[in-house]
C-alpha cells in the first residue's frame, strides 16, 4: 500500500452497495475504514478487501447512536493527523415500505434518524477532518424515488429527497474549502433492502426500466469509484442516477 | 501548569488563528472577534475550528464551535479540553 493511498470511510460496508463500494475502492488502491453494525459480516468484508491488497480497519456501530459516531471520529482523529480523509462514502440507510395511513411515527423517527440525522452528523464530522487539508469528497446515497416519488414509500422518498437537498447545499457551502459533495441515486438494485420484493413485483418494475433489468450493487459501486477518483475532480453537487433508465 | 507550556500553547493558538484567517500573527489578540474583520467570516471560522482541532489534537463539541466568538473565548473553551493559557 502506497503512503499516498486515498483514505476512504465507508458506512453500511457489510453488505449491498456499501460492501460493493468497499471492494471497488480496495481494488482501486484505497485505504479503507469500514463501518457497519454487523461485526461478523464486516470482518468478512475486511478479509475480502485485504485480499485485494487494501489496508482496512473496521468499526462496528449503530449510526443512529450519535455519541458512538462522535466517539468513532475521536478515535480516527489521531490516526488521520498526518494523512487526509479523502472520501466519506455513506451507504448505510434504511428503506421503509408503508402507505401514508399505515406509517407509524416511531418508524418514521427511526428512518429519519438514520437516513437524515446520521447523514448530517457524518458529513459534519468528516468535513471537519477534510477542512484541515482543504480537500475531500462526501458521497451520499440518494435514490431514484427522491425525484420521482413512490406510492407506498413516501417517508423513505422524503428522507432521500433530504439527502439530495443536503448534497446541493453542502456542495455550495464546502466547495470554497476544496470539498466536493455528490450522491448516487440508485434505481432498483438487487440488495438485502429489496430482497422482500416478489418476482412478480420485480417483473413489473422491469417493464419501467429502460434497460429491462434490475441493477447490481457493483454497478453502483463502480460509479462511486469514479466519483471518488481524480477523474471526477471537477464534479460537485451532482446527483448521479444509476438506474438503467428507470427515471426516464 | 508551567509557564513554558502556556507560552507554547499561546504560540500554537496564535499561529492557528493566523493560518486559518490568513492574517499576520500581530493581528491576533484576545479582543479579536468573529466577523470583526473581513478575514474571520463563516468559512474561515470552519477552517479555524479544523486548524485548532488539528493543532491541539482534540474534537470540539458543536456548542463550543458556535460559542467561539473571539480569541479570548477560544482560550476559555480550549481550557475545558485541558489546553492551558
HADDOCK unambig.tbl for C-alpha pairs under 7 A between the chains (distance, minus, plus):
assign (segid A and resid 74 and name CA) (segid B and resid 59 and name CA) 6.51 0.50 0.50
assign (segid A and resid 78 and name CA) (segid B and resid 57 and name CA) 6.85 0.50 0.50
assign (segid A and resid 81 and name CA) (segid B and resid 54 and name CA) 6.90 0.50 0.50
assign (segid A and resid 128 and name CA) (segid B and resid 50 and name CA) 5.65 0.50 0.50
assign (segid A and resid 129 and name CA) (segid B and resid 50 and name CA) 6.70 0.50 0.50
assign (segid A and resid 131 and name CA) (segid B and resid 47 and name CA) 6.01 0.50 0.50
assign (segid A and resid 131 and name CA) (segid B and resid 50 and name CA) 5.96 0.50 0.50
assign (segid A and resid 132 and name CA) (segid B and resid 47 and name CA) 6.93 0.50 0.50
assign (segid A and resid 132 and name CA) (segid B and resid 50 and name CA) 5.34 0.50 0.50
assign (segid A and resid 132 and name CA) (segid B and resid 51 and name CA) 6.04 0.50 0.50
